[in-house]
Amino acid sequence: MITTEFARTMARYNRWQNRSLLKAATALSDRERWQDRGTFFKSIAETLNHVLWDDRVWLARLRGDASMAAVIGERHPYTDMPQDWAEYVHDRTAFDDEIVVWADALTADDLTRSTPWIRGSEPVETNFGFNLVHMVNHQTHHRGQVHAMLTQAGVEPEPTDLQMLAVIGDVERGKE
């Protein structure tokens, strides 16, 4: 379904895009970041917290750590996360780096194995590669919402086009 190169590229894209959103959101006040903007998770901060929460759950599942996925899953996805902006930026940045390291270690065999997890109270198993694509798609979906909220708030994140990662994101692609 996917390749290890795809996983590595998406991990770097995720990190690059999150850094862009964090930089733009830092230009806002705390009140502006938590302001209800009429979206599903209401605010920029709550949406960003939801994405971090979900990334942690899915990475734990993909690593095969069901107990950690359960612990994370018990937390409230957007209010039981860092309320302090500096703490959030630190946590998000560190976790994005962790995702890159994890993706760099993936093998072709990893991408074809099954991933057991719990949906509600029911155990399920789905393909690792499929779940990884879901994680990437979920990140992109919610980052799009945050991008729109930031733009409406008067700050401009960097471009989101994947091709721009190749143009301006050389450090993100590992060409350090």
C-alpha positions in Angstrom: 0.0 0.0 0.0 2.7 2.5 1.0 6.5 2.6 1.2 8.9 3.4 4.0 9.9 6.5 2.0 6.3 7.7 2.0 6.2 7.3 5.8 9.4 9.2 6.2 8.3 12.0 3.9 5.0 12.3 5.7 6.7 12.4 9.1 8.9 15.3 7.9 5.9 17.0 6.2 4.0 16.7 9.5 6.9 18.3 11.5 7.4 21.1 8.9 3.7 21.9 8.8 3.3 21.8 12.6 6.2 24.2 13.0 4.6 26.5 10.6 1.3 26.5 12.5 3.0 26.9 15.8 5.0 29.9 14.5 1.9 31.5 13.2 -0.2 30.8 16.3 2.6 32.2 18.5 1.8 35.6 17.0 -1.7 35.4 18.6 -2.5 36.0 22.2 -3.5 33.1 24.4 -7.1 34.4 24.4 -7.1 34.4 20.6 -5.7 30.8 20.5 -8.5 29.6 22.8 -11.3 31.8 21.2 -14.3 29.8 19.9 -14.2 30.1 16.2 -17.2 27.9 15.4 -15.2 24.8 14.3 -15.7 21.3 15.5 -13.1 21.6 18.3 -14.0 25.3 18.7 -10.5 26.9 18.9 -7.1 26.8 17.4 -5.7 25.5 20.7 -8.3 22.8 21.2 -7.9 21.6 17.6 -4.1 21.5 17.9 -4.4 19.6 21.2 -6.8 17.1 19.6 -4.2 16.4 16.8 -1.4 15.9 19.4 -3.6 13.6 21.4 -4.6 11.5 18.4 -1.0 11.3 17.1 0.0 10.0 20.5 -2.7 7.4 20.5 -2.0 6.2 16.9 1.8 6.1 17.4 1.3 4.0 20.5 -0.9 1.6 18.5 1.5 1.5 15.6 4.3 0.7 18.0 2.2 -2.1 19.5 1.9 -0.5 22.9 -1.8 -1.2 23.6 -1.5 -0.2 27.3 -0.1 3.2 26.4 -2.7 3.8 23.7 -5.4 3.0 26.3 -3.9 5.4 28.9 -3.7 8.2 26.3 -7.2 7.4 25.0 -8.6 8.0 28.5 -7.5 11.6 28.5 -9.8 14.2 27.1 -8.5 14.9 23.6 -8.5 18.7 23.7 -8.9 20.0 27.2 -6.8 17.5 29.2 -3.7 18.5 27.3 -1.3 21.4 27.8 -3.1 24.7 28.5 0.2 26.6 28.6 1.3 27.6 25.1 5.0 27.2 25.7 4.4 23.7 27.1 2.2 22.8 24.1 4.9 24.0 21.7 7.5 22.0 23.5 5.4 18.9 23.6 4.3 19.1 19.9 7.9 19.9 18.7 9.4 17.0 20.7 6.7 14.6 19.6 7.1 15.5 15.9 10.8 14.8 16.2 9.9 11.4 17.8 7.6 10.6 14.9 10.4 11.3 12.4 12.8 9.1 14.3 10.2 6.3 14.5 9.4 6.7 10.7 13.1 6.5 9.9 13.3 3.1 11.6 10.4 1.5 9.8 11.0 -1.4 7.5 9.0 -2.7 4.6 7.8 -5.6 6.8 6.4 -3.2 9.3 4.1 -1.7 6.7 2.4 -5.0 6.0 1.8 -6.3 9.5 -1.5 -6.0 11.4 -2.1 -3.5 14.1 -4.3 -4.6 17.0 -6.2 -1.9 18.8 -9.5 -1.3 20.6 -12.4 0.5 19.0 -14.8 1.3 21.8 -14.6 -1.9 23.8 -14.1 -4.2 20.8 -10.6 -5.5 19.8 -9.9 -5.0 16.1 -6.9 -5.5 13.8 -6.2 -3.4 10.8 -3.3 -3.1 8.4 -0.3 -1.0 9.7 0.1 0.9 6.5 -3.6 1.7 6.3 -3.4 3.0 9.9 -0.4 5.1 9.1 -2.2 6.6 6.2 -5.1 7.4 8.5 -2.8 9.1 10.9 -1.3 11.3 8.2 -4.7 12.0 6.7 -6.1 13.0 10.1 -3.2 15.3 10.8 -3.7 17.0 7.4 -7.4 17.4 7.8 -7.2 19.2 11.2 -4.1 21.2 10.2 -6.3 22.6 7.4 -8.8 23.7 9.9 -6.2 25.4 12.0 -4.7 27.0 8.9 -8.1 28.5 8.1 -8.6 29.7 11.6 -5.2 31.3 11.7 -5.7 33.0 8.4 -9.1 34.3 9.6 -7.3 35.6 12.8 -4.9 37.6 10.6 -1.7 35.5 10.7 -0.3 33.6 7.8 1.2 30.1 8.1 3.7 28.9 5.5 2.4 27.2 2.3 1.0 23.7 2.8 1.9 22.3 -0.6 3.9 19.1 -0.2 6.0 20.2 -3.2 7.2 23.2 -1.1 8.8 20.7 1.4 11.2 20.0 -1.5 11.8 23.7 -2.2 12.0 25.3 1.2 12.1 22.3 3.6 15.5 20.8 2.9 16.4 20.7 6.6 13.0 19.0 7.3 13.8 16.3 4.7 17.0 15.4 6.4 19.4 17.3 4.2 20.9 19.0 7.2 
